[in-house]
Amino acid sequence: MNATIIVVEDEKPISTLIQYNLEKEGFKVHISENGEDGLTFIKKNNPDLVLLDWMLPDLSGIEICNQIKKDSKLKSIPVIMLTAKAEESDKIRGFETGADDYVTKPFSTKELNLRIRALLKRVKPSLTEDIVIFKDIKIDRLARRVYRGGKEIKLGPTEYNLLNFFIKNPKRVYSREQLLNHVWGNDIYVETRTVDVHIRRLRKAINIDNQCDLIRTVRSVGYSIDG
Ligand code: CA
């Protein structure tokens, strides 16, 4: 599944285990070891899901969840709280802060995976569906095929990933840096102008036969799929 998950967790053995397992499932994973870093990453990168530990060295999980859910730009991001067993009453407060789900430590990675998938399916169907449609574009994710107006379009792997990413949140504008993080992954060093090169290729490939341009360039901000 092509989704970015941030894990805000100060206990290294836990975050390492979570990262290993989620990456194996095909997720892109970012770890933050404290609340401040976590919030900064969330505001900057708008991940698809937040896994939030309850007890953190600086901000508490509740506080972070509150900030996400109060922010009109961030509140749609689903949040799963990780709580320790002894914090039973905290679970309830977790729901009051707007957390979408919670998982009690110790948890099995299998359970965590299932919860994440179920939540993403519920709140972001465009992430999990095999066939996604935007305007006259259709992506068949199982076959990795793209169609516009019923006609198949051949895309290179990066252009495919870009389109697949845009279509998850149509009309949302992403900066070149955000596109690099989400589509290329933040471990790989690529210059931001590489993004422009691939956007150009994607545009050329999907805007065939004088169809309207579905890629919008927002000057000095970035790109979105729109039209
Ligand atoms: Ca902790």
Boltz pocket constraint, residues with backbone or C-beta under 6 A from the ligand:
constraints:
  - pocket:
      binder: B
      contacts: [[A, 9], [A, 10], [A, 11], [A, 53], [A, 54], [A, 55], [A, 56]]
      max_distance: 6.0
